[in-house]
Amino acid sequence: MSSAELTPPEAARWAARAGLPLPDDRHALVAATADHIHSVVSVLRELDFGDTPPAGAYRAGKEKHDAAV
């Protein structure tokens, strides 16, 4: 999906391709929701995680931390 906003007809087409036909009155709402999700994800893609290891590298219980209460 490009950075352009998803139009209601496009939302209906994508939903139909996924096997989820939408009633006509839902096209605009689904398009707006998809645009919002896309804007949130695009912000996350801009984050620099640098040397942050992947979640698979985390070993629970191997490190001791003082609990701050």
All heavy atoms as TSV, in Angstrom:
chain	resi	resn	atom	element	x	y	z
A	1	MET	N	N	0.852	-1.168	0.000
A	1	MET	CA	C	0.000	0.000	0.000
A	1	MET	C	C	0.898	1.231	0.000
A	1	MET	O	O	1.869	1.311	0.726
A	1	MET	CB	C	-0.911	-0.029	1.220
A	1	MET	CG	C	-1.921	1.058	1.210
A	1	MET	SD	S	-3.318	0.787	2.314
A	1	MET	CE	C	-2.570	0.717	3.901
A	2	SER	N	N	0.578	2.169	-0.826
A	2	SER	CA	C	1.361	3.396	-0.908
A	2	SER	C	C	1.021	4.319	0.257
A	2	SER	O	O	0.172	4.030	1.084
A	2	SER	CB	C	1.090	4.086	-2.241
A	2	SER	OG	O	-0.217	4.601	-2.245
A	3	SER	N	N	1.685	5.471	0.276
A	3	SER	CA	C	1.423	6.428	1.353
A	3	SER	C	C	0.123	7.199	1.125
A	3	SER	O	O	-0.318	7.931	1.996
A	3	SER	CB	C	2.598	7.393	1.484
A	3	SER	OG	O	2.757	8.109	0.277
A	4	ALA	N	N	-0.487	7.052	-0.060
A	4	ALA	CA	C	-1.772	7.709	-0.326
A	4	ALA	C	C	-2.865	7.048	0.503
A	4	ALA	O	O	-2.801	5.866	0.820
A	4	ALA	CB	C	-2.113	7.614	-1.814
A	5	GLU	N	N	-3.874	7.855	0.852
A	5	GLU	CA	C	-4.969	7.310	1.660
A	5	GLU	C	C	-5.762	6.270	0.873
A	5	GLU	O	O	-5.941	6.383	-0.338
A	5	GLU	CB	C	-5.885	8.444	2.103
A	5	GLU	CG	C	-5.264	9.335	3.150
A	5	GLU	CD	C	-6.250	10.356	3.683
A	5	GLU	OE1	O	-7.413	10.381	3.243
A	5	GLU	OE2	O	-5.841	11.120	4.555
A	6	LEU	N	N	-6.239	5.285	1.582
A	6	LEU	CA	C	-7.071	4.244	0.998
A	6	LEU	C	C	-8.471	4.802	0.775
A	6	LEU	O	O	-9.062	5.385	1.685
A	6	LEU	CB	C	-7.131	3.049	1.959
A	6	LEU	CG	C	-7.834	1.801	1.481
A	6	LEU	CD1	C	-7.066	1.149	0.342
A	6	LEU	CD2	C	-7.978	0.816	2.635
A	7	THR	N	N	-8.991	4.639	-0.419
A	7	THR	CA	C	-10.337	5.132	-0.714
A	7	THR	C	C	-11.356	4.071	-0.329
A	7	THR	O	O	-11.028	2.886	-0.245
A	7	THR	CB	C	-10.491	5.467	-2.204
A	7	THR	OG1	O	-10.376	4.257	-2.955
A	7	THR	CG2	C	-9.452	6.481	-2.662
A	8	PRO	N	N	-12.601	4.475	-0.085
A	8	PRO	CA	C	-13.631	3.482	0.232
A	8	PRO	C	C	-13.782	2.381	-0.824
A	8	PRO	O	O	-13.866	1.202	-0.460
A	8	PRO	CB	C	-14.900	4.332	0.382
A	8	PRO	CG	C	-14.380	5.641	0.899
A	8	PRO	CD	C	-13.093	5.847	0.137
A	9	PRO	N	N	-13.756	2.706	-2.129
A	9	PRO	CA	C	-13.848	1.620	-3.111
A	9	PRO	C	C	-12.648	0.648	-3.044
A	9	PRO	O	O	-12.806	-0.557	-3.223
A	9	PRO	CB	C	-13.892	2.340	-4.463
A	9	PRO	CG	C	-14.409	3.699	-4.152
A	9	PRO	CD	C	-13.875	4.017	-2.787
A	10	GLU	N	N	-11.455	1.200	-2.771
A	10	GLU	CA	C	-10.279	0.330	-2.627
A	10	GLU	C	C	-10.420	-0.570	-1.404
A	10	GLU	O	O	-10.045	-1.736	-1.437
A	10	GLU	CB	C	-9.009	1.163	-2.513
A	10	GLU	CG	C	-8.594	1.842	-3.786
A	10	GLU	CD	C	-7.453	2.814	-3.571
A	10	GLU	OE1	O	-7.381	3.436	-2.476
A	10	GLU	OE2	O	-6.630	2.953	-4.485
A	11	ALA	N	N	-10.935	-0.017	-0.310
A	11	ALA	CA	C	-11.140	-0.813	0.895
A	11	ALA	C	C	-12.098	-1.971	0.614
A	11	ALA	O	O	-11.862	-3.107	1.041
A	11	ALA	CB	C	-11.679	0.051	2.030
A	12	ALA	N	N	-13.150	-1.683	-0.130
A	12	ALA	CA	C	-14.111	-2.729	-0.474
A	12	ALA	C	C	-13.462	-3.790	-1.351
A	12	ALA	O	O	-13.676	-4.991	-1.159
A	12	ALA	CB	C	-15.312	-2.110	-1.195
A	13	ARG	N	N	-12.626	-3.348	-2.292
A	13	ARG	CA	C	-11.957	-4.301	-3.195
A	13	ARG	C	C	-10.987	-5.191	-2.422
A	13	ARG	O	O	-10.962	-6.405	-2.601
A	13	ARG	CB	C	-11.226	-3.541	-4.298
A	13	ARG	CG	C	-10.586	-4.450	-5.333
A	13	ARG	CD	C	-10.015	-3.656	-6.498
A	13	ARG	NE	N	-9.063	-2.635	-6.107
A	13	ARG	CZ	C	-7.752	-2.851	-5.971
A	13	ARG	NH1	N	-7.235	-4.037	-6.187
A	13	ARG	NH2	N	-6.957	-1.858	-5.621
A	14	TRP	N	N	-10.184	-4.594	-1.551
A	14	TRP	CA	C	-9.232	-5.384	-0.758
A	14	TRP	C	C	-9.960	-6.349	0.181
A	14	TRP	O	O	-9.530	-7.488	0.369
A	14	TRP	CB	C	-8.301	-4.465	0.036
A	14	TRP	CG	C	-7.214	-3.890	-0.818
A	14	TRP	CD1	C	-7.197	-2.653	-1.387
A	14	TRP	CD2	C	-6.012	-4.541	-1.222
A	14	TRP	NE1	N	-6.042	-2.495	-2.116
A	14	TRP	CE2	C	-5.292	-3.632	-2.028
A	14	TRP	CE3	C	-5.465	-5.781	-0.967
A	14	TRP	CZ2	C	-4.060	-3.935	-2.586
A	14	TRP	CZ3	C	-4.227	-6.097	-1.531
A	14	TRP	CH2	C	-3.543	-5.183	-2.329
A	15	ALA	N	N	-11.030	-5.901	0.782
A	15	ALA	CA	C	-11.810	-6.776	1.665
A	15	ALA	C	C	-12.387	-7.947	0.873
A	15	ALA	O	O	-12.334	-9.102	1.328
A	15	ALA	CB	C	-12.927	-5.991	2.351
A	16	ALA	N	N	-12.907	-7.671	-0.297
A	16	ALA	CA	C	-13.470	-8.742	-1.127
A	16	ALA	C	C	-12.391	-9.736	-1.540
A	16	ALA	O	O	-12.623	-10.953	-1.536
A	16	ALA	CB	C	-14.147	-8.149	-2.360
A	17	ARG	N	N	-11.196	-9.234	-1.857
A	17	ARG	CA	C	-10.083	-10.128	-2.208
A	17	ARG	C	C	-9.703	-11.028	-1.042
A	17	ARG	O	O	-9.232	-12.146	-1.241
A	17	ARG	CB	C	-8.861	-9.323	-2.631
A	17	ARG	CG	C	-8.984	-8.739	-4.021
A	17	ARG	CD	C	-7.718	-8.074	-4.451
A	17	ARG	NE	N	-6.672	-9.093	-4.626
A	17	ARG	CZ	C	-5.426	-8.825	-4.977
A	17	ARG	NH1	N	-5.060	-7.573	-5.176
A	17	ARG	NH2	N	-4.548	-9.777	-5.115
A	18	ALA	N	N	-9.900	-10.542	0.164
A	18	ALA	CA	C	-9.588	-11.329	1.360
A	18	ALA	C	C	-10.747	-12.227	1.773
A	18	ALA	O	O	-10.677	-12.921	2.776
A	18	ALA	CB	C	-9.233	-10.395	2.517
A	19	GLY	N	N	-11.829	-12.202	0.991
A	19	GLY	CA	C	-12.988	-13.027	1.310
A	19	GLY	C	C	-13.893	-12.426	2.360
A	19	GLY	O	O	-14.652	-13.130	3.017
A	20	LEU	N	N	-13.806	-11.114	2.528
A	20	LEU	CA	C	-14.606	-10.405	3.528
A	20	LEU	C	C	-15.436	-9.312	2.870
A	20	LEU	O	O	-15.140	-8.126	3.001
A	20	LEU	CB	C	-13.691	-9.778	4.587
A	20	LEU	CG	C	-12.756	-10.729	5.313
A	20	LEU	CD1	C	-11.706	-9.955	6.080
A	20	LEU	CD2	C	-13.551	-11.633	6.234
A	21	PRO	N	N	-16.475	-9.668	2.144
A	21	PRO	CA	C	-17.274	-8.631	1.491
A	21	PRO	C	C	-17.899	-7.696	2.523
A	21	PRO	O	O	-18.346	-8.128	3.575
A	21	PRO	CB	C	-18.340	-9.422	0.730
A	21	PRO	CG	C	-18.377	-10.760	1.375
A	21	PRO	CD	C	-17.014	-11.005	1.965
A	22	LEU	N	N	-17.866	-6.409	2.207
A	22	LEU	CA	C	-18.390	-5.393	3.127
A	22	LEU	C	C	-19.690	-4.816	2.611
A	22	LEU	O	O	-19.833	-4.546	1.415
A	22	LEU	CB	C	-17.395	-4.230	3.239
A	22	LEU	CG	C	-16.034	-4.519	3.843
A	22	LEU	CD1	C	-15.146	-3.292	3.710
A	22	LEU	CD2	C	-16.169	-4.920	5.286
A	23	PRO	N	N	-20.622	-4.534	3.513
A	23	PRO	CA	C	-21.822	-3.793	3.091
A	23	PRO	C	C	-21.394	-2.391	2.643
A	23	PRO	O	O	-20.389	-1.846	3.118
A	23	PRO	CB	C	-22.669	-3.716	4.360
A	23	PRO	CG	C	-22.118	-4.738	5.293
A	23	PRO	CD	C	-20.689	-4.933	4.919
A	24	ASP	N	N	-22.128	-1.816	1.725
A	24	ASP	CA	C	-21.791	-0.499	1.174
A	24	ASP	C	C	-21.592	0.574	2.237
A	24	ASP	O	O	-20.716	1.430	2.102
A	24	ASP	CB	C	-22.859	-0.038	0.191
A	24	ASP	CG	C	-22.872	-0.867	-1.083
A	24	ASP	OD1	O	-21.874	-1.588	-1.343
A	24	ASP	OD2	O	-23.881	-0.800	-1.814
A	25	ASP	N	N	-22.372	0.522	3.307
A	25	ASP	CA	C	-22.272	1.562	4.328
A	25	ASP	C	C	-21.030	1.426	5.212
A	25	ASP	O	O	-20.770	2.289	6.043
A	25	ASP	CB	C	-23.539	1.600	5.187
A	25	ASP	CG	C	-23.759	0.324	5.995
A	25	ASP	OD1	O	-23.217	-0.731	5.618
A	25	ASP	OD2	O	-24.492	0.392	7.007
A	26	ARG	N	N	-20.232	0.381	5.032
A	26	ARG	CA	C	-19.021	0.177	5.843
A	26	ARG	C	C	-17.735	0.556	5.120
A	26	ARG	O	O	-16.681	0.638	5.736
A	26	ARG	CB	C	-18.922	-1.299	6.270
A	26	ARG	CG	C	-20.122	-1.828	7.016
A	26	ARG	CD	C	-20.179	-1.365	8.415
A	26	ARG	NE	N	-19.061	-1.951	9.118
A	26	ARG	CZ	C	-18.723	-1.639	10.352
A	26	ARG	NH1	N	-19.433	-0.786	11.023
A	26	ARG	NH2	N	-17.682	-2.193	10.933
A	27	HIS	N	N	-17.791	0.800	3.808
A	27	HIS	CA	C	-16.583	1.058	3.024
A	27	HIS	C	C	-15.777	2.240	3.562
A	27	HIS	O	O	-14.564	2.144	3.735
A	27	HIS	CB	C	-16.932	1.305	1.557
A	27	HIS	CG	C	-17.542	0.116	0.890
A	27	HIS	ND1	N	-17.908	0.142	-0.434
A	27	HIS	CD2	C	-17.863	-1.132	1.325
A	27	HIS	CE1	C	-18.419	-1.019	-0.779
A	27	HIS	NE2	N	-18.416	-1.809	0.290
A	28	ALA	N	N	-16.442	3.355	3.825
A	28	ALA	CA	C	-15.739	4.556	4.292
A	28	ALA	C	C	-15.128	4.343	5.677
A	28	ALA	O	O	-13.991	4.758	5.934
A	28	ALA	CB	C	-16.678	5.755	4.308
A	29	LEU	N	N	-15.855	3.677	6.569
A	29	LEU	CA	C	-15.339	3.431	7.909
A	29	LEU	C	C	-14.125	2.509	7.875
A	29	LEU	O	O	-13.123	2.754	8.559
A	29	LEU	CB	C	-16.428	2.824	8.797
A	29	LEU	CG	C	-16.026	2.521	10.237
A	29	LEU	CD1	C	-15.614	3.794	10.961
A	29	LEU	CD2	C	-17.161	1.842	10.965
A	30	VAL	N	N	-14.181	1.477	7.071
A	30	VAL	CA	C	-13.044	0.549	6.962
A	30	VAL	C	C	-11.842	1.266	6.356
A	30	VAL	O	O	-10.712	1.088	6.816
A	30	VAL	CB	C	-13.433	-0.704	6.150
A	30	VAL	CG1	C	-12.219	-1.543	5.805
A	30	VAL	CG2	C	-14.451	-1.533	6.924
A	31	ALA	N	N	-12.058	2.096	5.349
A	31	ALA	CA	C	-10.956	2.848	4.746
A	31	ALA	C	C	-10.313	3.784	5.763
A	31	ALA	O	O	-9.088	3.860	5.870
A	31	ALA	CB	C	-11.448	3.635	3.535
A	32	ALA	N	N	-11.125	4.482	6.547
A	32	ALA	CA	C	-10.592	5.396	7.568
A	32	ALA	C	C	-9.824	4.635	8.643
A	32	ALA	O	O	-8.755	5.081	9.095
A	32	ALA	CB	C	-11.731	6.193	8.200
A	33	THR	N	N	-10.327	3.487	9.050
A	33	THR	CA	C	-9.638	2.672	10.058
A	33	THR	C	C	-8.311	2.159	9.517
A	33	THR	O	O	-7.291	2.200	10.215
A	33	THR	CB	C	-10.537	1.500	10.500
A	33	THR	OG1	O	-11.755	2.029	11.021
A	33	THR	CG2	C	-9.859	0.648	11.550
A	34	ALA	N	N	-8.298	1.688	8.282
A	34	ALA	CA	C	-7.058	1.210	7.669
A	34	ALA	C	C	-6.037	2.339	7.558
A	34	ALA	O	O	-4.845	2.133	7.813
A	34	ALA	CB	C	-7.344	0.610	6.300
A	35	ASP	N	N	-6.486	3.542	7.204
A	35	ASP	CA	C	-5.579	4.687	7.123
A	35	ASP	C	C	-4.988	5.017	8.495
A	35	ASP	O	O	-3.802	5.334	8.608
A	35	ASP	CB	C	-6.297	5.916	6.558
A	35	ASP	CG	C	-6.522	5.810	5.066
A	35	ASP	OD1	O	-5.756	5.103	4.387
A	35	ASP	OD2	O	-7.476	6.448	4.586
A	36	HIS	N	N	-5.808	4.936	9.528
A	36	HIS	CA	C	-5.302	5.212	10.876
A	36	HIS	C	C	-4.252	4.179	11.281
A	36	HIS	O	O	-3.186	4.531	11.794
A	36	HIS	CB	C	-6.449	5.224	11.886
A	36	HIS	CG	C	-5.969	5.391	13.291
A	36	HIS	ND1	N	-5.467	6.577	13.766
A	36	HIS	CD2	C	-5.879	4.497	14.312
A	36	HIS	CE1	C	-5.093	6.415	15.023
A	36	HIS	NE2	N	-5.333	5.169	15.378
A	37	ILE	N	N	-4.533	2.916	11.049
A	37	ILE	CA	C	-3.571	1.852	11.384
A	37	ILE	C	C	-2.278	2.062	10.605
A	37	ILE	O	O	-1.179	1.946	11.157
A	37	ILE	CB	C	-4.178	0.465	11.115
A	37	ILE	CG1	C	-5.313	0.202	12.101
A	37	ILE	CG2	C	-3.118	-0.621	11.178
A	37	ILE	CD1	C	-6.167	-1.005	11.760
A	38	HIS	N	N	-2.393	2.398	9.336
A	38	HIS	CA	C	-1.208	2.636	8.512
A	38	HIS	C	C	-0.381	3.791	9.066
A	38	HIS	O	O	0.848	3.723	9.094
A	38	HIS	CB	C	-1.625	2.909	7.069
A	38	HIS	CG	C	-0.470	3.045	6.146
A	38	HIS	ND1	N	0.004	4.260	5.738
A	38	HIS	CD2	C	0.306	2.115	5.556
A	38	HIS	CE1	C	1.032	4.082	4.941
A	38	HIS	NE2	N	1.236	2.786	4.805
A	39	SER	N	N	-1.040	4.854	9.532
A	39	SER	CA	C	-0.297	6.001	10.073
A	39	SER	C	C	0.434	5.633	11.363
A	39	SER	O	O	1.553	6.086	11.589
A	39	SER	CB	C	-1.226	7.194	10.300
A	39	SER	OG	O	-2.110	6.966	11.374
A	40	VAL	N	N	-0.156	4.795	12.195
A	40	VAL	CA	C	0.494	4.361	13.433
A	40	VAL	C	C	1.693	3.471	13.117
A	40	VAL	O	O	2.785	3.641	13.665
A	40	VAL	CB	C	-0.507	3.626	14.358
A	40	VAL	CG1	C	0.204	2.968	15.524
A	40	VAL	CG2	C	-1.573	4.594	14.848
A	41	VAL	N	N	1.505	2.527	12.207
A	41	VAL	CA	C	2.595	1.617	11.840
A	41	VAL	C	C	3.735	2.380	11.177
A	41	VAL	O	O	4.903	2.075	11.423
A	41	VAL	CB	C	2.066	0.476	10.942
A	41	VAL	CG1	C	3.199	-0.347	10.369
A	41	VAL	CG2	C	1.122	-0.416	11.735
A	42	SER	N	N	3.421	3.381	10.370
A	42	SER	CA	C	4.489	4.136	9.710
A	42	SER	C	C	5.366	4.861	10.726
A	42	SER	O	O	6.567	4.990	10.524
A	42	SER	CB	C	3.922	5.108	8.682
A	42	SER	OG	O	3.193	6.133	9.292
A	43	VAL	N	N	4.786	5.322	11.826
A	43	VAL	CA	C	5.580	5.949	12.889
A	43	VAL	C	C	6.504	4.909	13.521
A	43	VAL	O	O	7.682	5.174	13.773
A	43	VAL	CB	C	4.668	6.588	13.961
A	43	VAL	CG1	C	5.472	7.019	15.173
A	43	VAL	CG2	C	3.914	7.764	13.374
A	44	LEU	N	N	6.005	3.701	13.744
A	44	LEU	CA	C	6.836	2.655	14.333
A	44	LEU	C	C	7.990	2.279	13.415
A	44	LEU	O	O	9.088	1.964	13.880
A	44	LEU	CB	C	5.987	1.414	14.635
A	44	LEU	CG	C	4.917	1.589	15.707
A	44	LEU	CD1	C	4.079	0.323	15.804
A	44	LEU	CD2	C	5.538	1.937	17.052
A	45	ARG	N	N	7.761	2.315	12.119
A	45	ARG	CA	C	8.818	1.971	11.164
A	45	ARG	C	C	9.947	2.992	11.172
A	45	ARG	O	O	11.058	2.693	10.755
A	45	ARG	CB	C	8.237	1.864	9.755
A	45	ARG	CG	C	7.410	0.628	9.583
A	45	ARG	CD	C	6.902	0.504	8.176
A	45	ARG	NE	N	6.141	-0.741	8.051
A	45	ARG	CZ	C	5.236	-0.965	7.148
A	45	ARG	NH1	N	4.952	-0.036	6.251
A	45	ARG	NH2	N	4.600	-2.110	7.106
A	46	GLU	N	N	9.692	4.200	11.639
A	46	GLU	CA	C	10.717	5.239	11.687
A	46	GLU	C	C	11.616	5.126	12.917
A	46	GLU	O	O	12.650	5.786	12.977
A	46	GLU	CB	C	10.056	6.617	11.665
A	46	GLU	CG	C	9.346	6.921	10.363
A	46	GLU	CD	C	8.592	8.230	10.413
A	46	GLU	OE1	O	8.738	8.975	11.406
A	46	GLU	OE2	O	7.841	8.517	9.466
A	47	LEU	N	N	11.238	4.323	13.895
A	47	LEU	CA	C	12.028	4.197	15.110
A	47	LEU	C	C	13.346	3.491	14.833
A	47	LEU	O	O	13.413	2.530	14.073
A	47	LEU	CB	C	11.251	3.420	16.173
A	47	LEU	CG	C	9.979	4.076	16.700
A	47	LEU	CD1	C	9.274	3.139	17.671
A	47	LEU	CD2	C	10.285	5.395	17.368
A	48	ASP	N	N	14.410	3.968	15.472
A	48	ASP	CA	C	15.720	3.348	15.338
A	48	ASP	C	C	15.958	2.464	16.563
A	48	ASP	O	O	16.138	2.951	17.665
A	48	ASP	CB	C	16.798	4.422	15.240
A	48	ASP	CG	C	18.186	3.839	15.116
A	48	ASP	OD1	O	18.310	2.634	14.774
A	48	ASP	OD2	O	19.156	4.578	15.359
A	49	PHE	N	N	15.924	1.172	16.341
A	49	PHE	CA	C	16.125	0.246	17.446
A	49	PHE	C	C	17.601	-0.080	17.650
A	49	PHE	O	O	17.959	-0.774	18.594
A	49	PHE	CB	C	15.315	-1.037	17.231
A	49	PHE	CG	C	13.838	-0.803	17.363
A	49	PHE	CD1	C	13.037	-0.704	16.251
A	49	PHE	CD2	C	13.260	-0.662	18.607
A	49	PHE	CE1	C	11.675	-0.482	16.368
A	49	PHE	CE2	C	11.904	-0.437	18.748
A	49	PHE	CZ	C	11.103	-0.343	17.619
A	50	GLY	N	N	18.460	0.407	16.767
A	50	GLY	CA	C	19.902	0.280	16.930
A	50	GLY	C	C	20.351	-1.120	17.281
A	50	GLY	O	O	20.169	-2.050	16.513
A	51	ASP	N	N	20.918	-1.255	18.455
A	51	ASP	CA	C	21.471	-2.534	18.897
A	51	ASP	C	C	20.501	-3.366	19.707
A	51	ASP	O	O	20.900	-4.286	20.413
A	51	ASP	CB	C	22.737	-2.300	19.725
A	51	ASP	CG	C	23.850	-1.685	18.902
A	51	ASP	OD1	O	23.901	-1.990	17.685
A	51	ASP	OD2	O	24.653	-0.917	19.450
A	52	THR	N	N	19.225	-3.050	19.630
A	52	THR	CA	C	18.232	-3.818	20.370
A	52	THR	C	C	18.158	-5.224	19.792
A	52	THR	O	O	17.904	-5.396	18.605
A	52	THR	CB	C	16.844	-3.159	20.274
A	52	THR	OG1	O	16.951	-1.817	20.734
A	52	THR	CG2	C	15.822	-3.925	21.089
A	53	PRO	N	N	18.418	-6.239	20.626
A	53	PRO	CA	C	18.361	-7.609	20.097
A	53	PRO	C	C	16.919	-8.027	19.816
A	53	PRO	O	O	15.989	-7.479	20.407
A	53	PRO	CB	C	18.957	-8.450	21.228
A	53	PRO	CG	C	18.733	-7.650	22.456
A	53	PRO	CD	C	18.762	-6.205	22.035
A	54	PRO	N	N	16.742	-8.979	18.917
A	54	PRO	CA	C	15.390	-9.465	18.646
A	54	PRO	C	C	14.804	-10.157	19.872
A	54	PRO	O	O	15.536	-10.602	20.763
A	54	PRO	CB	C	15.580	-10.453	17.498
A	54	PRO	CG	C	17.021	-10.806	17.517
A	54	PRO	CD	C	17.748	-9.658	18.137
A	55	ALA	N	N	13.496	-10.247	19.924
A	55	ALA	CA	C	12.828	-10.842	21.085
A	55	ALA	C	C	13.286	-12.266	21.336
A	55	ALA	O	O	13.320	-12.715	22.478
A	55	ALA	CB	C	11.320	-10.794	20.886
A	56	GLY	N	N	13.672	-12.993	20.299
A	56	GLY	CA	C	14.141	-14.369	20.466
A	56	GLY	C	C	15.425	-14.473	21.258
A	56	GLY	O	O	15.763	-15.535	21.782
A	57	ALA	N	N	16.164	-13.370	21.381
A	57	ALA	CA	C	17.416	-13.368	22.130
A	57	ALA	C	C	17.193	-13.143	23.624
A	57	ALA	O	O	18.105	-13.297	24.420
A	57	ALA	CB	C	18.354	-12.288	21.589
A	58	TYR	N	N	15.974	-12.771	24.022
A	58	TYR	CA	C	15.662	-12.491	25.424
A	58	TYR	C	C	15.481	-13.799	26.181
A	58	TYR	O	O	14.798	-14.701	25.734
A	58	TYR	CB	C	14.387	-11.649	25.528
A	58	TYR	CG	C	13.985	-11.358	26.947
A	58	TYR	CD1	C	14.673	-10.418	27.697
A	58	TYR	CD2	C	12.938	-12.030	27.537
A	58	TYR	CE1	C	14.316	-10.148	29.000
A	58	TYR	CE2	C	12.565	-11.774	28.849
A	58	TYR	CZ	C	13.260	-10.836	29.571
A	58	TYR	OH	O	12.909	-10.577	30.866
A	59	ARG	N	N	16.125	-13.917	27.324
A	59	ARG	CA	C	15.985	-15.110	28.165
A	59	ARG	C	C	15.434	-14.699	29.525
A	59	ARG	O	O	16.140	-14.149	30.353
A	59	ARG	CB	C	17.322	-15.807	28.329
A	59	ARG	CG	C	17.900	-16.290	27.022
A	59	ARG	CD	C	19.041	-17.252	27.272
A	59	ARG	NE	N	19.681	-17.609	26.043
A	59	ARG	CZ	C	19.304	-18.614	25.273
A	59	ARG	NH1	N	18.286	-19.351	25.608
A	59	ARG	NH2	N	19.957	-18.892	24.158
A	60	ALA	N	N	14.189	-14.978	29.732
A	60	ALA	CA	C	13.531	-14.621	30.987
A	60	ALA	C	C	14.142	-15.405	32.137
A	60	ALA	O	O	14.446	-16.581	32.014
A	60	ALA	CB	C	12.046	-14.909	30.893
A	61	GLY	N	N	14.340	-14.730	33.247
A	61	GLY	CA	C	14.831	-15.395	34.443
A	61	GLY	C	C	16.337	-15.475	34.543
A	61	GLY	O	O	16.863	-15.929	35.541
A	62	LYS	N	N	17.081	-15.055	33.552
A	62	LYS	CA	C	18.534	-15.122	33.587
A	62	LYS	C	C	19.150	-13.895	34.244
A	62	LYS	O	O	20.285	-13.956	34.676
A	62	LYS	CB	C	19.108	-15.261	32.167
A	62	LYS	CG	C	18.742	-16.562	31.501
A	62	LYS	CD	C	19.478	-17.711	32.149
A	62	LYS	CE	C	19.154	-19.008	31.437
A	62	LYS	NZ	N	19.805	-20.138	32.019
A	63	GLU	N	N	18.405	-12.815	34.293
A	63	GLU	CA	C	18.943	-11.584	34.895
A	63	GLU	C	C	18.171	-11.279	36.176
A	63	GLU	O	O	16.992	-11.529	36.274
A	63	GLU	CB	C	18.783	-10.416	33.926
A	63	GLU	CG	C	19.564	-10.583	32.643
A	63	GLU	CD	C	19.367	-9.399	31.728
A	63	GLU	OE1	O	19.193	-8.283	32.226
A	63	GLU	OE2	O	19.378	-9.615	30.501
A	64	LYS	N	N	18.879	-10.737	37.146
A	64	LYS	CA	C	18.227	-10.334	38.388
A	64	LYS	C	C	18.075	-8.831	38.386
A	64	LYS	O	O	19.011	-8.100	38.112
A	64	LYS	CB	C	19.039	-10.793	39.599
A	64	LYS	CG	C	19.057	-12.283	39.751
A	64	LYS	CD	C	19.768	-12.685	41.014
A	64	LYS	CE	C	19.733	-14.203	41.143
A	64	LYS	NZ	N	20.297	-14.650	42.393
A	65	HIS	N	N	16.883	-8.386	38.694
A	65	HIS	CA	C	16.597	-6.941	38.762
A	65	HIS	C	C	15.981	-6.645	40.107
A	65	HIS	O	O	15.204	-7.413	40.643
A	65	HIS	CB	C	15.615	-6.523	37.664
A	65	HIS	CG	C	16.135	-6.732	36.279
A	65	HIS	ND1	N	17.037	-5.891	35.705
A	65	HIS	CD2	C	15.885	-7.702	35.365
A	65	HIS	CE1	C	17.314	-6.316	34.501
A	65	HIS	NE2	N	16.626	-7.419	34.261
A	66	ASP	N	N	16.361	-5.500	40.669
A	66	ASP	CA	C	15.720	-5.051	41.899
A	66	ASP	C	C	14.361	-4.476	41.549
A	66	ASP	O	O	14.249	-3.640	40.662
A	66	ASP	CB	C	16.562	-3.978	42.591
A	66	ASP	CG	C	17.879	-4.550	43.103
A	66	ASP	OD1	O	17.891	-5.742	43.447
A	66	ASP	OD2	O	18.872	-3.789	43.155
A	67	ALA	N	N	13.362	-4.915	42.231
A	67	ALA	CA	C	12.007	-4.415	41.991
A	67	ALA	C	C	11.846	-3.078	42.701
A	67	ALA	O	O	12.064	-2.977	43.900
A	67	ALA	CB	C	10.977	-5.405	42.481
A	68	ALA	N	N	11.473	-2.076	41.961
A	68	ALA	CA	C	11.210	-0.761	42.542
A	68	ALA	C	C	9.736	-0.689	42.893
A	68	ALA	O	O	8.882	-0.853	42.049
A	68	ALA	CB	C	11.578	0.336	41.552
A	69	VAL	N	N	9.474	-0.452	44.160
A	69	VAL	CA	C	8.083	-0.414	44.604
A	69	VAL	C	C	7.703	0.984	44.973
A	69	VAL	O	O	8.375	1.749	45.490
A	69	VAL	CB	C	7.847	-1.374	45.802
A	69	VAL	CG1	C	6.405	-1.316	46.238
A	69	VAL	CG2	C	8.242	-2.765	45.420
